[in-house]
């Protein structure tokens, strides 16, 4: 395998780590139960079982997903396929990627949560991404910028 000299946006994953006071079981529910997931991300028809397809009701068009791995309380990984709406097709690229949530119990009984969103298509112009309480920007210089730290609404979970 050869290493690229000039990585593109597609080579740069968006990664976040945070410590949550809630136990992994509660965080897992917030990530996998449609009503709870919708409270902090988008309406969806999620079912946390490998091989199942679901969709988020994106702002312009549905975001098609497939659960690639689901190990309750530990790992959730799914594909994320975003296509521009009819009005945006000429200016926004297709967006295929993978989102991985890794949960680990902390010594205090809370959760260490790692979120990695990677495998992006090349982005030629600035794109903004918002969700999971995070505001992100991928600019044309290929630098991911976190506007704030990840924050999840787990009270209802």
N, C-alpha and C positions, 0 to 999 in steps of 0.2 A: 504494500500500500504506500502510495506517495503522499507526502505532506504538502499542502498548498502553501505557497508563499504569501498570498494575499487572501485571507479568509473573507468570505462574503457573509451577509446577514444570515444566510441559511446555515452557516457554520457556528453561529453564536447562540447558544441556548439562553433563555431567560430563566434565571434561577433565583429562588427565594428560600430562606430558611427562617423559621421563627419558633419560639417557645410559647406554647399555649397552656393555660392552667387546667383546661379540660382534659379528661383522659382520652386515650385513642378511640375508645368505643363511641364516645360522644362526637369526636371529630369525624370519625368514619360515617356516622349518621348524617352529619352536615354535608358530607361530600357525596353521599349516595341516595338519600331519600329525596325524591323529586320536589316535595314541598319545601324542605329545608334548603336544598341546593338552590331553588328558585329565589329564596329570600335574600341570598347574597350574590347570586350570579345572574341567571336568566331562567325563565320558564323552560321546563324540559320534561322528557319522559324516560329518565334514567332508570336502568335496572342494572345493578352491579354484578353482572355475571359475564365471564369471558365469552366473547363471540356475539353478544347482543348488540344491536344497533339502537341508537337513540338520537334525539336531536335537541338542540337548544333553539329557542325562538330568538334568533339574532335580531338586531335592530333593523337590518335591511333585508336579510334572507336567512333561512334556517341554517344552522351550523350542524352538519352531519357528523356523527361520532360512532365509533365502535369500541366497545370495551375489549382491550387487548389482554389485560390481566386484572384480576380482582382477588386479593387476599385480605379478607375482612380484618380491619384494625391495623393493617400493615402496608399494603401497596394497592394503589388504584392507578391504572394506566389506560388511556384511551386515545384513539386517533381523533383529530380535530380537522375537519374539512370544511373550510369556509369559502363560499363563492360569492362574488359581488352580486347585488341585486341588479335588475334590468337597467335601472338608471345609472348605476355605478360601473357597469361592465367595461366601459371604455377607459376608465381611469384607475380602477383598483385591480390588483393582481389576485389570482387564485391563492388560497392560503391553506396549504396542507401541512400539518404538524402533528406532534404527539405531546400529550400532557401526562406527566407522572407525578403522583402524590405519594410520598413515602412518610409513614408515621412510625414513631418510636416512642415508647413510654420513657418518661424522664424519671430521675430518682425521686422527685416529689410527687409522682403519679400523674403528671400532666403529659403533654405530647410535644415532641420535637417534630415539626412538620417541615418537610422539604418539598418544594414545588419546582418542577423543571418543565419548561415548555420549549421544545426544540424541533428540528427538522423543517424549518420554515422554507418556503419558496423564496427565491431572490426578490428583494424589494428594491425597486428603482427610485421610488420617491417616498417621502415620509409617510408613515402609517402610525396611527394611534390605536392602542389596545387598552381596554378597561375591563376590569372584572375582578372578582374575588377581593374587592376592597383595594385593589392595586391600580395605580395609574401608570401606564408604561408608554414609552415612545421609542420607536425605532427610527432614527433619522438617516438621512442619505449618506452620512459618514460611517454608517454601519456600527453605531454605538448604542447598545441598549441602555436606556436611562430609566431608573425607577423614580417616579414622582413621590411615592410614599411607600412605606413598608407594607407587606401583606397584612390584611386585617380581615378576619372572618367573623361573621355574626353567628355565634354558636349558642346564644341564649335559648333559642327555641329547641335546640337539639337535646 
